[in-house]
């Protein structure tokens, strides 16, 4: 194999492919990135759960393939000078030359490398920027406890032209709705995608104008019993195995009626929460007391450091006090794509709903439901 390509093209393609490299590979070959050169260069990685593939244009002097250390190739490609990169493979070694720098990598046995899964059937397309924003918002509440795998994912619900993305760790719930272009207008499906893999993919595909979403659902012929989702755009593609397990029935948790509503600038509330939370010990709440025209924030107890701050707030309803985990509150505020937050309450002991400005249909596109912490006394 002998090829020549642009340094930035190589670095970007290797970075995309290296996403699927396992931290602790069960087989040595799974730590490798496979390079296959013909008319184009195809870079591949696979850990049996996530696969990644990038296709780029190169000048090919001699077709061929090689399997090399993925982490090492990623570090080398990032550090190369801004000059054309020459890659050649011969006698069990891959030589990477760029300017006056030359690196020689040992190759791995390609016949031991597993075949990548086929891309599932296309289900529809969506704008890459809108998709990345929606995934970032919806993954805010995803759990990190691997003993509850169903809560470490983002549930994607498809109902015709509407996509709903949902996550929860039992203490908060994030719901984002947006429109997309389905391959079939009558498509109805639901799947649970690992939140980290979904977030990494959505961020990395913003270089493409559109993202194609492909599905192989359990029990379908295309899925062959294994649920899988795929994403593709701008010469990049990836597949991810779906999570199993029951996702909570979240619809009943969203309040149908509210007894009090507060509105205030997100920047003002976020800065105030950060300041007051400086005295909050680990896992202790920040207390919010709403009354006409103002919000008082407090943290700490009589035996510890204390803080309080009063800020202006539009508030309608009876005076109300509630307490939240400050980091969970800040996460929700950061996810809202608006300069103003609306906080809707039913009772002080019930979850509060955080939303931004209404969407085109009058309803908020993103909803963040936050469980309060019981106040002592």
Buried (B, 14 or more C-beta within 10 A) or exposed (E): BBBBBBBEBBBBBBBBBBBBBBEEBEBEBBBBBBBBBEEBBBBBBBBBBBBBBBBBEBEBEEEBBBBBBBEBBBEBBEEBEEEBBBBBBEEEEBBBBBEEEEBEBEBBEEEEBEEBBBBBBBBBBBBBBBBBBBBBBBBBBBBEEEEEBBBBBBBBBBBBEEBBBBBBBEBBBBBBBBBBEBBEEEBEBEBBBBBBBBBBBBBBBBEBEBBBBBBBBEEBEEBEEEBBBBBBBBBBBBBBBBBEEEBBEBEEBEBEEBBBBBEBBBEBBBEBBEEBBEBBEEEBBBBBBBBEEBBBBBBBEEEEEEBEBEBEBBBEBEEBBBBBBBBBBBBBBEBBBBEBBBBBBBEBEBBBBBBBEEEEEEEBBBBBBBBBBEEEE
